[in-house]
Amino acid sequence: MNSARVLIVDDEPDMGDNLTRILRREGYRCSSTTEARKAVELLQAQRPDLLLTDLNPPETGGRELLGQAHGIDPALPVIMITAVSTIESAVTAVKHGAFDYLPRDFSADQLRVSVARALRERTLQVENRNLRARLEATFRFEALLGRSAAMARVFELVRKAARSDASILVTGESGTGKELVARAVHANSPRAAGPFVPVDCASLPEPLLESELFGHEKGAVTGAVRARPGSMESAHRGTLFLDEVGELPRGLQARLVRTLQERPARRVGGHALVDVDVRVVAATTRDLRAAAAKRDFRGDLFYRIDVIGIELPPLREREGDVRLLAHAFLERFGRGRLRAIDDDALAALERYRWPGNVRELQNMIERACALADGDRVRRGDLPDYVVDGASAGPGAAEDGAITAAARAAGKGLALKDAREHWMSVLEASYLGDLLAGHEGNISAAAKTAGIDRKTFHRLLNKHRLKSRPRGGRQGGETATAAPVSARDVIRR
């Protein structure tokens, strides 16, 4: 039996009674009224799970009642009924925040289906809110805010994966929040009281990375004046997070497989075995399954860490989440001075394609908050390439040529190879655009990308993106990129 509470508002008592009778048969708890004033009182007192209302009840219009209802409970789903069965009236209802729309001559089955869908949405939103509340008690969780269907699936996977001890591989584009997912899993797992130890597999050369992972004995490596435990020991009874695991050198892949299989770890230069009890969560922007098939990554390690896979959607595929995240970051960076983002600025943000995903949005809102005058962020506080409606940053003028060249290069590829091809195109175009957008300032570009300068340089070298010092500076922080686009990557 359903136990959800439904509030029915209709100016015709017979219609209200009919709706109540149908829904009570399904087990719903129903209250009804013909007065908008009384409806507001019931909304405040009962906090229903669903509002079912006539588009034009007495005293106030349906749209006004809808606005009052969302003022009391912003997540309340509303189904609107109207005698005027036109596309325009349906669009108007949904535009003003209704979840669904029913014509006056609806059938009982249509009503039951619409109510069930609305309450499923309500359940997802409540679970989403409860999960965030648990996680935010442990660490900041803004970047994983979301009400899109794609993020609802991610939240559900995080919830289920957290309760197990299985290894997890988190995949997704740069800036989608992979480390936040890892921290969410840890915070909601039986290991939450233990340590969470992150290791960046892309930022250190192999000898230093081996020491970082496994530790070393005194004198085992240059500068080792004392013995030091590695990250695996430090993460004992907790979670070891291997960021950019796809960049792990081949030699260390073999050693890591053995350690994960047998559990005892041995420090560099040591002989004693140390028992380690860690839960591994790894993250990568690469397609490791394809890399393993090509023997570019060890298959045994891939299957060891990919017991549960969580794929994070790019921001451009999270409908409605740009607006939600933008307001969350405004609250964080506005420091009480800035209270809103105007409609023109929000429209520009929602048109942009976000190659840097949530991290790029966060940095852009922080920048806008620093530049804004008055009490709100306006269109002019955003970068020009966003205001002008570019789809992927300063280099978007070449999109047509890039797309044509990319399609030509991608013809005949298998799906896995095509995915890797397009990811390479996107990454190269993003790096070149980002560097150009910062006028060649590598440090600023790396900060926007959310990576250190060494990693940024490594990625530039990976895609053979050229840079040259500005103003004669040598080896400096600032460089200007030669005119390189994704088309150049395709030619290679």
C-alpha positions in Angstrom: 0.0 0.0 0.0 1.1 3.6 -0.7 1.3 5.9 2.2 2.1 9.1 0.4 0.1 12.2 1.3 -1.7 14.0 -1.6 -3.3 17.5 -1.3 -6.1 18.1 -3.9 -7.3 21.6 -4.7 -10.2 22.0 -7.1 -13.0 24.6 -7.3 -15.6 21.9 -8.0 -16.3 19.8 -4.9 -17.5 16.8 -7.0 -14.2 16.8 -8.9 -12.2 16.9 -5.6 -14.3 14.0 -4.2 -13.8 12.0 -7.4 -10.0 12.5 -7.3 -9.9 11.6 -3.6 -11.9 8.4 -4.2 -9.6 7.2 -7.0 -6.4 7.9 -5.2 -7.6 6.4 -1.8 -8.2 3.2 -3.6 -4.5 3.2 -4.5 -3.7 3.6 -0.8 -2.8 7.3 -0.8 -3.7 9.6 2.1 -5.7 12.5 0.6 -6.9 15.9 1.8 -8.9 18.2 -0.4 -10.2 21.8 -0.4 -11.8 24.2 -2.8 -10.1 27.3 -1.4 -6.5 28.4 -2.2 -6.2 30.1 1.2 -7.1 26.8 2.9 -4.7 25.0 0.6 -1.8 27.1 1.8 -2.7 26.3 5.4 -2.8 22.6 4.6 0.6 22.8 2.8 2.2 24.3 5.9 0.5 22.0 8.3 0.6 18.7 6.5 3.7 19.0 4.2 2.2 16.7 1.6 4.2 14.7 -0.9 2.2 15.8 -3.9 -0.1 18.8 -4.8 -2.9 18.1 -7.4 -4.5 21.4 -8.3 -6.9 23.0 -10.8 -5.1 25.6 -13.0 -7.6 28.3 -11.9 -8.9 27.7 -8.4 -10.9 30.5 -6.7 -9.2 33.5 -5.0 -5.8 33.0 -6.7 -4.7 31.5 -10.0 -3.1 28.0 -10.2 0.3 29.5 -11.1 0.2 31.7 -8.0 -0.7 28.7 -5.8 2.1 26.8 -7.4 4.6 29.6 -6.5 3.3 29.6 -2.9 3.6 25.9 -2.7 7.2 25.9 -3.9 7.9 28.7 -1.4 6.9 26.2 1.4 8.6 23.1 -0.2 10.8 23.8 -3.2 10.9 20.1 -4.0 7.2 19.5 -4.0 5.9 17.9 -7.2 2.7 19.6 -8.6 0.3 18.1 -11.1 -2.0 20.8 -12.7 -5.4 20.1 -14.2 -7.2 22.4 -16.6 -10.3 22.5 -18.7 -8.4 24.1 -21.6 -6.7 21.2 -23.2 -4.1 22.9 -25.4 -0.4 22.6 -25.9 0.0 26.3 -24.8 -1.6 25.6 -21.5 0.5 22.5 -20.9 3.7 24.5 -21.7 2.6 27.3 -19.4 2.0 24.9 -16.5 5.4 23.1 -16.9 7.2 26.4 -17.5 5.9 27.7 -14.1 7.3 24.6 -12.3 4.6 22.0 -12.6 5.8 18.4 -12.7 3.0 17.2 -15.0 -0.2 18.4 -16.7 -3.6 16.7 -17.1 -6.6 17.8 -19.2 -9.9 18.0 -17.5 -11.2 14.9 -19.3 -8.4 12.6 -18.0 -9.0 9.0 -17.3 -8.4 7.2 -14.0 -5.4 5.4 -15.5 -3.9 8.6 -16.6 -4.3 10.0 -13.1 -2.7 7.0 -11.5 0.3 6.9 -13.8 0.9 10.7 -13.4 0.7 10.5 -9.6 3.0 7.5 -9.5 5.6 9.2 -11.7 5.5 12.4 -9.6 5.9 10.4 -6.3 8.9 8.4 -7.7 10.5 11.8 -8.5 9.8 12.9 -5.0 11.3 9.8 -3.5 14.5 10.3 -5.6 14.8 13.9 -4.4 14.3 12.9 -0.8 17.0 10.2 -1.1 19.3 12.6 -2.8 18.8 15.2 0.0 19.3 12.6 2.7 22.5 11.3 1.1 23.9 14.8 0.8 23.1 15.5 4.4 25.0 12.5 5.6 28.0 13.2 3.4 28.2 17.0 4.2 28.7 16.1 7.8 32.0 14.6 6.8 33.2 16.8 3.8 32.0 19.5 1.5 29.8 17.9 -1.2 28.7 20.8 -3.5 30.2 19.4 -6.7 28.0 16.3 -6.4 24.8 18.3 -6.0 22.4 17.4 -8.8 18.8 16.7 -9.5 19.3 15.4 -13.0 18.4 11.7 -13.8 22.1 11.1 -14.6 23.2 12.2 -11.1 20.3 10.3 -9.4 21.8 7.1 -10.8 25.3 8.1 -9.5 23.9 8.8 -6.0 22.2 5.4 -6.0 25.5 3.7 -7.1 27.4 5.5 -4.4 24.9 4.5 -1.8 25.1 0.8 -2.8 28.8 0.7 -3.4 29.6 2.3 0.0 28.1 -0.5 2.0 30.4 -3.1 0.4 34.2 -3.5 0.6 34.7 -4.1 -3.1 37.2 -2.1 -5.2 35.7 0.8 -7.2 36.8 2.4 -10.4 35.4 5.9 -10.9 35.6 7.2 -14.5 34.7 10.5 -16.2 36.1 13.6 -17.8 38.4 15.9 -15.9 36.5 18.1 -13.4 33.4 15.9 -12.9 34.1 15.2 -9.3 35.8 11.8 -9.2 37.6 12.4 -5.9 34.4 13.7 -4.3 32.7 10.4 -5.2 35.6 8.5 -3.6 35.3 10.5 -0.5 31.5 10.0 -0.5 32.0 6.2 -0.7 34.5 6.3 2.2 32.3 8.6 4.3 29.3 6.2 4.0 31.2 2.9 4.4 32.1 0.8 7.4 35.6 2.2 7.0 34.4 5.8 7.6 36.3 6.0 11.0 39.5 5.0 9.2 41.8 7.2 7.1 41.2 8.3 3.5 44.6 8.5 1.7 44.8 10.0 -1.8 47.7 9.3 -4.2 48.1 11.2 -7.5 49.6 8.6 -9.8 50.3 11.2 -12.5 52.3 13.7 -10.6 55.4 11.8 -9.5 58.2 9.9 -11.4 58.2 6.1 -11.0 60.9 5.9 -8.2 59.2 8.6 -6.0 55.7 7.1 -6.7 56.9 3.7 -5.6 58.2 5.2 -2.4 54.9 7.1 -2.0 52.8 4.0 -2.3 54.9 1.4 -0.5 57.2 3.5 1.8 60.9 3.1 2.2 63.6 2.1 4.7 66.3 4.5 5.7 68.8 5.0 2.9 66.8 3.1 0.3 66.3 6.2 -1.9 68.1 9.5 -2.3 67.4 11.7 0.7 65.8 8.9 2.8 67.3 9.9 6.2 64.7 7.8 8.0 62.2 5.1 7.3 58.8 6.2 6.1 55.5 4.2 5.8 53.8 4.4 2.4 50.3 5.3 1.6 49.1 1.7 1.6 50.3 1.4 5.3 48.8 4.8 6.1 45.4 3.8 4.7 45.3 0.6 6.9 41.6 -0.1 7.8 40.6 2.9 5.6 40.4 3.8 1.9 43.3 4.2 -0.6 42.3 6.6 -3.4 44.4 6.1 -6.6 43.8 9.2 -8.7 44.6 9.0 -12.4 45.4 5.3 -12.0 45.7 5.0 -15.8 49.0 6.9 -15.6 50.6 4.3 -13.2 53.9 3.1 -14.6 53.9 -0.5 -15.9 56.4 -1.7 -13.3 54.3 -0.4 -10.4 51.2 -1.9 -11.9 52.6 -5.4 -11.5 53.7 -4.7 -7.9 50.3 -3.2 -7.0 48.5 -6.3 -8.4 50.6 -8.6 -6.2 50.0 -6.4 -3.1 46.3 -6.2 -3.6 46.1 -10.0 -4.1 48.2 -11.0 -1.2 47.8 -7.9 1.0 51.2 -7.8 2.7 53.2 -4.8 1.5 57.0 -4.4 1.5 58.8 -1.1 1.8 61.4 -0.1 -0.8 64.7 -1.4 0.4 63.1 -3.5 3.1 62.5 -7.2 3.7 59.8 -7.3 6.3 56.2 -7.7 5.1 53.5 -5.5 6.6 49.9 -6.5 6.6 47.6 -3.9 5.0 43.9 -3.8 5.1 42.7 -1.2 2.5 39.7 -0.6 0.3 40.9 0.7 -3.1 38.9 3.4 -5.0 40.6 4.4 -8.2 39.8 7.1 -10.7 40.8 7.8 -14.3 39.8 9.8 -17.4 41.0 7.0 -19.7 39.1 4.1 -21.1 41.1 1.4 -19.1 39.1 -1.5 -20.6 40.2 -0.4 -24.1 43.8 0.2 -22.8 43.8 -3.3 -21.2 42.6 -4.8 -24.5 45.6 -3.1 -26.3 47.9 -4.2 -23.5 48.6 -0.5 -22.6 47.4 -1.3 -19.1 47.6 -4.5 -17.2 44.4 -6.5 -17.6 44.8 -8.2 -14.2 45.0 -4.8 -12.4 42.1 -3.5 -14.4 39.8 -6.3 -13.3 41.1 -6.1 -9.7 40.1 -2.4 -9.4 37.0 -2.4 -11.6 34.8 -4.6 -9.4 32.2 -1.8 -9.2 32.3 0.9 -11.9 30.9 4.4 -11.4 30.8 6.6 -14.5 30.3 10.3 -13.9 28.4 12.2 -16.6 29.9 15.4 -18.0 28.1 18.6 -16.9 26.7 19.2 -20.4 24.7 16.0 -20.0 23.2 16.9 -16.6 20.0 18.8 -17.5 19.2 21.5 -15.0 22.3 21.0 -12.8 24.2 24.0 -14.1 21.7 26.3 -12.5 21.7 24.4 -9.2 25.5 24.3 -9.0 25.9 27.9 -10.0 23.7 29.0 -7.1 25.5 26.6 -4.7 28.9 28.2 -5.7 27.4 31.7 -5.5 26.4 31.0 -1.9 30.0 29.8 -1.2 31.9 32.6 -2.9 29.4 35.4 -2.6 30.2 35.8 1.1 26.8 37.3 1.8 27.4 40.2 -0.6 26.0 38.6 -3.7 22.5 37.1 -3.5 21.5 36.2 -7.1 22.6 35.5 -10.6 20.5 37.3 -13.2 18.5 35.5 -15.9 20.8 36.6 -18.8 23.9 35.3 -17.0 22.1 32.0 -16.1 21.1 31.6 -19.8 24.7 32.1 -20.9 25.9 29.5 -18.4 23.3 26.9 -19.5 24.3 27.4 -23.2 28.0 26.8 -22.6 29.3 23.3 -23.1 31.6 23.1 -20.1 34.8 21.2 -21.3 36.1 21.6 -17.7 32.9 20.4 -16.2 32.0 21.2 -12.5 35.5 22.4 -11.7 35.4 25.0 -14.5 31.9 26.2 -13.4 33.2 26.6 -9.8 36.2 28.6 -11.0 34.0 30.7 -13.2 31.5 31.6 -10.4 34.4 32.4 -8.1 35.8 34.8 -10.8 32.3 36.3 -11.4 31.8 36.9 -7.6 35.2 38.7 -7.4 34.3 41.0 -10.4 30.6 41.7 -9.7 29.3 45.0 -8.5 26.1 45.3 -6.6 24.3 42.3 -5.1 24.2 40.0 -8.1 26.2 38.3 -10.8 25.4 39.7 -14.2 26.1 38.7 -17.8 29.0 41.1 -18.1 30.8 39.4 -15.1 31.3 36.2 -17.2 34.1 35.6 -19.7 33.5 36.9 -23.2 33.5 33.4 -24.7 30.6 32.3 -22.5 28.6 35.5 -23.0 29.1 35.2 -26.8 27.5 31.7 -26.7 30.7 29.8 -27.6 30.2 26.1 -27.2 33.6 25.1 -25.9 35.7 28.1 -25.0 37.8 30.6 -26.9 38.6 28.2 -29.8 35.0 27.4 -30.6 35.1 29.4 -33.9 36.8 26.4 -35.4 34.1 23.9 -34.3 32.8 23.2 -37.8 36.3 22.5 -39.2 37.3 20.5 -36.2 34.1 18.4 -36.4 34.6 17.7 -40.1 38.2 16.7 -39.6 37.5 14.6 -36.6 34.7 12.8 -38.3 37.0 12.0 -41.2 39.7 10.6 -38.9 37.1 8.6 -36.9 35.5 6.8 -39.8 35.7 3.0 -39.6 36.8 2.9 -36.0 35.4 0.5 -33.5 33.3 2.0 -30.7 36.1 1.8 -28.1 38.7 3.2 -30.4 36.3 6.0 -31.5 35.6 6.9 -27.9 39.4 7.1 -27.2 39.8 9.2 -30.4 37.2 11.7 -29.4 38.4 12.0 -25.8 41.9 12.8 -27.2 40.4 15.5 -29.5 38.4 17.0 -26.7 41.3 17.0 -24.2 43.7 18.6 -26.8 41.1 21.3 -27.8 40.3 22.0 -24.1 44.0 22.5 -23.2 44.7 24.7 -26.2 41.6 26.8 -25.5 42.3 27.1 -21.8 45.9 28.3 -22.4 44.7 30.8 -25.0 41.9 32.0 -22.7 44.6 32.7 -20.0 46.8 34.5 -22.5 49.4 31.8 -22.2 49.7 31.9 -18.4 50.4 28.2 -17.6 50.0 28.5 -13.9 46.6 30.2 -14.3 45.5 27.7 -16.9 46.6 24.8 -14.7 44.7 26.3 -11.7 41.5 26.5 -13.8 41.9 22.9 -14.9 42.4 21.9 -11.3 45.8 20.3 -11.8 49.4 21.2 -11.0 51.8 22.7 -13.5 53.8 19.5 -14.0 50.7 17.6 -14.9 49.6 20.4 -17.2 53.0 20.4 -19.0 52.8 16.6 -19.3 49.4 16.9 -21.0 50.7 19.6 -23.4 53.6 17.3 -24.3 51.3 14.3 -24.7 49.3 16.1 -27.3 52.4 17.9 -28.8 50.9 21.3 -28.1 53.5 23.9 -28.6 54.1 26.9 -26.3 56.6 29.7 -26.4 57.7 32.2 -23.8 56.1 35.6 -23.9 58.2 38.7 -23.7 61.4 36.8 -23.7 60.9 35.0 -20.4 62.7 31.7 -20.2 61.2 28.6 -18.6 58.6 30.8 -17.0 55.1 30.8 -15.7 53.7 32.5 -18.8 53.6 31.2 -22.3 51.5 31.6 -25.4 50.2 28.6 -27.2 51.0 28.3 -30.8 47.8 28.1 -32.8 47.1 24.4 -32.2 43.6 23.0 -32.3 42.0 19.6 -32.2 42.4 19.5 -36.0 46.2 19.3 -35.5 45.8 16.4 -33.1 43.6 14.6 -35.7 46.3 15.0 -38.3 48.8 13.2 -36.1 
